[in-house]
């Protein structure tokens, strides 16, 4: 049992951090009770806004000594309830820790605090002639959140995911100890990689207070190809052929006509083409225009041979803005089309993407619920949304559970996993057990206990 916050705890927080940065009870906005999807809701007892590693260390030492649960929150853009204070206690917000601390051009690194937003880091890197490759769809997410979920995004086909760009971390452990993991070295074979344990740990092992991230030189040219197909099978079925062609693509995105129409309505802007049932959006970047043009031409021909209706070069500023604004709004557009929804963030082998998408359509028909989708076809990470629409609460609960049971079961059957980039949090715990099995879960629990013997940091998440 955790200690219930009392007047002595609140007075300690006021004295240590100032009343202006400590909110209690009704002073806390209801927004802090849930994340982006709002599937689970619980208010923290206290919200504390801290600004330094040392402050967080002091807070954690006090919380650990008094057995008070602590949950860390950034922008609150998560989709699985990972930043919800299930046990009440203290919510620690890191948005005030939003400084870009250092750009090291010799080592190609940037060091940031966890509250820096992805879009801020991307703009900073680009303005200095660099690229921070991880590119999740939610650009207002914090870097701390991206690291905590090992976020991927649209450029993962070529560049990989967040884990591939985390070189060093400063973390505060649950007992308040401060540790520096990794650094600016390119390789390291010194013992277990504790650094990698923190990437994707969803705030359960420690609190990230600084991150040193790898940058790459900014490509001079980025060009995309929008390819409409007459069927979903043709579109997704072409992806393995594109990969086998050895074209160095940066992104291979898949989406359906319905998702585009939702995005048009949400943004109030027209998409270049909405006549076909399914689309691939292919991107290449580099420094030589002729090389990029040749690669896209080869891929365009391959797509036409595989059943594509056409292939449009997204090479004007107007078309780039239209296409990429729409792609960035897919989640919000689907969310706006229904009173409630939940997400199935699966990842399957790339040659199984078509089978999974078609299966999701069959599930939609079988149980009578709308299931739009889009995703990163180039790395097998699909975002499948189950929508409530006009269902009663009772019908919704039943159909949602059935849909998840079938969809996650299919992912397991195809040797996939229940989350490609959004994490497990609270919402996907039971499905993770089915995927990983008891032995792996027990190993994870052992790691958690080694870091956090009192289980005060983000309790109730993952397992």
Secondary structure, DSSP 8 states (H G I E B T S, - for coil): ------HHHHHHHHHHH-GGGEEEGGGS-GGGG--SS-SS----SEEEE--SHHHHHHHHHHHHHHT--EEEESS---SSSTTS-TT-SEEEE-TT---EEEEETTTTEEEE-TT-BHHHHHHHHHHTTEE---B-S-TTSBHHHHHHHT--BTTHHHH--GGGGEEEEEEEETTS-EEEEE-S-S---SSS-HHHHHTT-TTSSEEEEEEEEE-EE--SEEEEEEEEESSHHHHHHHHHHHHHTT---SEEEEEEHHHHHHHHHHHT---S--SSSEEEEEEEEES-HHHHHHHHHHHHHHHHHTTBS--EEE-SHHHHHHHHHHHHTHHHHHHHTSS-EEEEEEE--GGGHHHHHHHHHHHHHHHT-EEEEEEETTTTEEEEEEE-TT--HHHHHHHHHHHHHHHHHHHHHTT-BS-SSS--TTTTHHHHHHHHHHHHHHHHHHHHHHH-TT--BSTTS--
